């Protein structure tokens, strides 16, 4: 398995049976043809509740240096970044702004900024980019052209939250599973009492957008079945406004660790180092493994550690310290979405 290096710093495995995380944005460079002279918002503060959005009028003055015929219909998006307050969103983005005056080289673009309740806090205009804006989770082909502009204060209330319950909690490799997604009001802990449009995606749409849209029940719940032969796919759920997510949730389902380990020798003189080779099914990342030795009747203690190599294999070292049959096993602690597991117990005889 290609363990998700891109998410290595973002994901942890919770006890709910899923790995949760966000999707990193693409990195590029600002469009060199775009220049911005002014960005204006017609509101400096708004109040938004629940799943509603508040439309703010946006005006951009600038120019685009191009003689390509298709660029005459160029649209722009204004980017605002959080500067204060708390909420699940770190940035918000205007809908596509169309040119409503002037020329492409010296024009005026207008449109709406749909402010969601999850933007609770203070946001500042930090840039403008050529559109249309790409997938809200996956970023866009270009970075914004920097512009230090107005701020807007958002008083968000009854913010939505999406949670997931995976069945079974740990999904066997190559087996189907289902996820019950729940949309609740964080202020009350209860559903909103309406059927809510929600995008449910697998794999590419989770990073690039375009997830099929379903509707929850009035209880805020929707259950979807999935088939996944190898556990590679990311699952996601999100509620959107134009053009970004109001709230979203991304996860990889938890998978069991299948650990194999074989000593290179099964009988050696006391004190001899014995390499123990093994593998962890579908893991090709630098996850740790620990060789454990049985002390007494039931206490396992780590005596050697290593990392899983890119080949999916590992080597740890045993060193029998007394004469007789000594029990060992290899322990794989939870890493990414693969939950903890053990190899079968094996024995090395000290002579």
C-alpha positions in Angstrom: 0.0 0.0 0.0 1.2 3.5 -0.8 0.9 4.9 2.8 -0.2 8.5 2.4 3.0 10.4 2.8 1.2 13.6 1.7 -0.9 13.3 4.8 1.8 12.2 7.1 1.8 15.4 9.2 -2.0 15.8 9.0 -3.5 12.5 10.0 -3.9 10.5 13.2 -5.8 7.3 13.9 -8.7 7.9 16.3 -10.6 5.2 18.1 -13.7 5.7 16.0 -12.3 3.5 13.3 -11.3 6.1 10.7 -8.3 8.3 10.0 -9.4 11.9 9.7 -7.7 14.8 8.1 -7.7 17.7 5.7 -6.5 17.8 2.2 -3.5 19.9 1.4 -3.8 22.7 -1.2 -1.8 22.6 -4.4 1.1 25.0 -4.7 1.8 27.0 -7.8 2.7 30.6 -8.7 0.5 33.8 -9.3 -0.6 34.4 -12.8 2.0 36.9 -14.2 -0.6 38.6 -16.5 -2.9 39.7 -13.7 -2.7 43.1 -11.9 -5.1 44.3 -9.2 -5.6 47.9 -8.3 -8.6 47.7 -6.0 -10.9 45.2 -4.2 -14.0 46.4 -2.5 -16.5 44.5 -0.2 -19.9 46.2 0.4 -20.0 44.9 4.0 -17.5 45.0 6.8 -19.5 42.7 9.1 -22.2 40.0 8.7 -24.0 37.5 10.9 -24.7 34.0 9.6 -26.4 31.0 11.3 -26.3 27.3 10.6 -26.2 26.2 7.0 -27.1 29.6 5.6 -24.7 31.9 3.7 -24.7 35.7 3.5 -24.1 37.3 0.1 -21.5 40.1 0.1 -21.1 42.1 -3.1 -17.5 42.2 -4.3 -15.9 44.6 -6.9 -12.4 44.1 -8.3 -10.6 46.7 -10.5 -7.6 45.5 -12.4 -6.4 44.2 -15.7 -5.2 41.1 -17.5 -2.5 41.3 -20.1 -3.6 39.0 -22.9 -4.7 39.1 -26.5 -6.1 35.5 -26.4 -9.8 35.6 -27.5 -10.8 33.2 -24.8 -9.5 35.5 -22.1 -12.2 38.1 -22.8 -14.4 36.0 -20.6 -11.9 35.7 -17.8 -13.4 35.4 -14.3 -11.6 36.2 -11.0 -11.9 34.9 -7.5 -11.1 37.0 -4.3 -9.3 35.1 -1.5 -9.8 36.0 2.2 -7.7 34.6 5.0 -8.5 34.3 8.6 -6.9 36.9 10.9 -8.9 36.3 14.1 -11.6 34.3 15.8 -12.2 30.6 15.8 -13.9 28.3 13.3 -13.2 25.4 11.0 -12.4 27.5 8.0 -9.0 29.2 7.5 -10.0 30.9 4.3 -13.0 31.8 2.2 -13.3 32.5 -1.5 -15.7 34.6 -3.7 -17.8 33.0 -6.4 -16.6 33.7 -9.9 -16.5 37.4 -10.6 -17.4 38.4 -14.2 -16.2 41.5 -16.0 -19.0 44.0 -16.0 -17.1 47.1 -17.1 -14.1 48.4 -19.0 -11.7 46.3 -21.0 -9.8 43.1 -20.2 -6.6 45.2 -19.7 -8.4 47.8 -17.5 -11.7 46.5 -16.3 -14.1 46.0 -13.4 -15.2 42.5 -12.2 -18.2 42.0 -9.9 -19.9 39.2 -8.1 -20.7 37.7 -4.7 -18.8 36.4 -1.7 -21.0 33.8 0.0 -20.1 33.9 3.7 -20.7 30.8 5.7 -21.2 30.5 9.4 -18.1 28.4 9.6 -16.1 31.6 8.7 -16.8 32.8 12.3 -14.2 35.4 13.0 -12.3 38.0 11.1 -11.1 37.6 7.5 -8.9 39.8 5.3 -8.7 40.1 1.6 -5.2 38.7 0.8 -5.3 38.1 -2.9 -7.1 37.7 -6.2 -6.7 34.8 -8.7 -7.7 34.0 -12.2 -10.6 31.6 -12.1 -12.6 29.6 -12.2 -11.7 28.5 -8.7 -10.7 24.9 -8.6 -11.7 22.2 -6.1 -12.2 23.7 -2.7 -10.1 21.0 -1.0 -7.5 20.5 -3.6 -6.5 24.0 -4.5 -6.2 25.6 -7.9 -3.7 25.7 -10.8 -2.3 29.2 -9.8 -1.7 31.0 -6.5 -3.4 34.3 -5.8 -1.9 37.6 -6.8 -1.2 39.2 -3.4 -3.4 42.1 -2.5 -3.8 43.5 1.0 -7.4 44.6 1.3 -10.5 45.0 3.5 -11.4 42.9 6.5 -14.8 41.5 7.2 -16.1 40.4 10.6 -18.2 37.3 10.6 -20.5 36.4 13.5 -21.2 32.7 12.9 -23.6 30.8 15.1 -25.0 27.2 15.1 -22.1 26.0 13.1 -22.5 22.7 11.3 -20.3 19.7 12.0 -19.9 16.4 10.0 -18.9 13.2 11.8 -18.5 9.7 10.5 -19.2 6.2 11.9 -17.6 3.4 10.0 -19.1 -0.1 10.0 -17.2 -2.3 10.7 -15.0 -0.1 12.9 -11.9 -1.8 11.5 -12.5 -2.9 7.9 -10.9 -6.1 6.7 -8.7 -5.8 3.6 -10.7 -6.3 0.4 -14.1 -6.2 2.2 -17.0 -3.7 1.8 -18.0 -1.3 4.5 -20.5 1.5 5.2 -20.2 4.9 6.6 -23.0 6.8 8.4 -22.4 10.5 8.0 -24.0 12.8 10.6 -24.6 16.6 10.2 -25.2 18.3 13.6 -25.5 21.8 15.0 -22.4 22.3 17.2 -24.4 24.7 19.4 -27.0 22.2 20.3 -25.5 18.8 19.4 -28.7 18.1 17.5 -29.6 17.8 13.8 -31.0 20.8 12.0 -34.3 19.0 11.2 -34.1 19.4 7.5 -32.9 17.3 4.6 -29.4 18.6 3.8 -27.6 18.3 0.5 -24.3 16.7 1.1 -21.5 15.6 -1.3 -20.2 12.1 -0.7 -17.0 11.3 -2.6 -14.4 8.6 -2.9 -10.8 9.1 -4.0 -10.3 11.8 -6.6 -13.4 13.9 -5.9 -12.3 14.2 -2.3 -9.1 16.0 -3.4 -10.3 17.7 -6.6 -14.1 18.2 -6.1 -17.1 16.9 -8.0 -18.5 14.5 -5.4 -22.0 13.3 -6.1 -24.6 15.1 -4.0 -27.1 13.2 -1.8 -29.5 14.3 0.9 -29.5 13.4 4.6 -32.7 12.5 6.4 -34.3 15.1 8.7 -32.3 13.5 11.4 -29.1 14.7 9.7 -28.0 11.1 8.9 -27.1 9.4 5.7 -25.5 5.9 5.3 -23.6 5.0 2.2 -22.1 1.6 1.3 -18.6 1.3 -0.2 -16.6 -1.4 -1.9 -12.8 -1.0 -1.6 -10.5 -3.8 -2.6 -7.3 -2.4 -1.2 -8.0 0.3 1.3 -6.4 3.1 -0.8 -9.4 5.3 -1.3 -10.1 8.4 0.7 -13.7 9.0 1.7 -15.2 12.4 2.2 -18.4 14.3 3.0 -18.9 18.0 2.5 -21.6 20.7 2.4 -20.8 23.4 -0.1 -21.5 26.9 -1.1 -20.3 28.5 -4.3 -17.3 27.8 -4.6 -16.0 26.3 -1.3 -16.9 23.9 1.4 -19.0 25.2 4.3 -17.8 22.2 6.2 -16.2 18.9 5.3 -14.8 15.7 6.6 -12.2 13.4 5.1 -11.1 10.0 6.2 -9.4 6.7 5.4 -11.1 3.7 7.0 -9.1 1.8 9.6 -7.5 -1.4 8.4 -6.1 -4.3 10.4 -2.3 -4.8 10.6 -1.3 -8.2 9.2 2.2 -8.8 10.4 4.5 -11.7 9.4 8.0 -12.4 10.9 10.5 -15.2 10.6 13.8 -15.5 12.4 16.9 -16.3 10.2 17.9 -19.0 12.7 15.9 -20.9 15.3 18.8 -22.1 17.4 21.9 -20.2 18.2 24.5 -19.8 21.0 23.4 -17.4 23.8 24.3 -13.8 22.9 24.2 -14.4 19.1 22.3 -11.7 17.1 19.6 -13.2 15.0 18.0 -11.1 12.2 14.2 -11.4 12.1 12.8 -10.5 8.7 9.1 -9.8 8.1 6.5 -7.6 6.4 3.3 -5.7 7.2 0.6 -6.2 4.6 0.0 -3.1 2.5 2.3 -0.9 4.4 5.2 0.7 2.5 5.9 3.6 4.8 8.4 4.2 7.6 6.0 3.0 10.2 7.7 1.5 13.3 7.8 -2.2 14.3 9.0 -3.6 17.6 10.4 -7.1 18.3 9.1 -8.2 21.7 10.3 -11.0 24.0 8.1 -12.8 26.6 9.2 -12.3 30.2 7.6 -14.5 32.7 4.1 -15.8 32.0 2.5 -12.8 30.3 4.8 -9.7 30.1 6.0 -8.8 26.6 8.9 -6.3 26.4 10.4 -4.6 23.4 14.0 -5.7 22.7 14.5 -4.3 19.2 12.9 -1.7 16.9 13.0 -0.8 13.2 11.1 0.9 10.5 9.1 -0.6 7.6 11.1 -0.1 4.4 9.6 1.2 1.1 9.5 -2.5 0.0 7.0 -3.2 2.9 9.6 -5.3 4.7 11.5 -4.9 7.9 14.4 -6.4 9.9 14.7 -6.5 13.7 17.3 -8.3 15.8 16.8 -10.9 18.4 19.6 -11.9 20.8 18.8 -14.9 23.1 20.1 -14.2 26.6 19.8 -17.6 28.2 19.6 -21.3 27.2 16.2 -22.6 26.3 13.3 -21.9 24.1 12.5 -18.1 24.0 9.2 -16.7 22.7 9.2 -13.7 20.4 6.7 -11.7 18.4 6.7 -8.5 16.3 4.4 -5.7 17.3 3.1 -3.1 14.8 1.7 0.0 16.6 -1.1 1.9 15.0 0.3 3.9 12.1 -1.8 6.0 9.7 -5.0 4.1 9.1 -3.5 0.6 9.9 -4.4 -0.3 13.5 -2.0 -2.1 15.9 -1.4 -5.8 15.5 1.1 -8.7 16.2 2.8 -11.4 14.3 2.4 -15.0 15.3 4.6 -16.0 18.2 7.8 -17.6 17.1 10.7 -19.2 19.1 14.5 -19.1 19.1 16.4 -21.6 21.2 19.5 -20.3 23.1 22.2 -23.0 23.4 
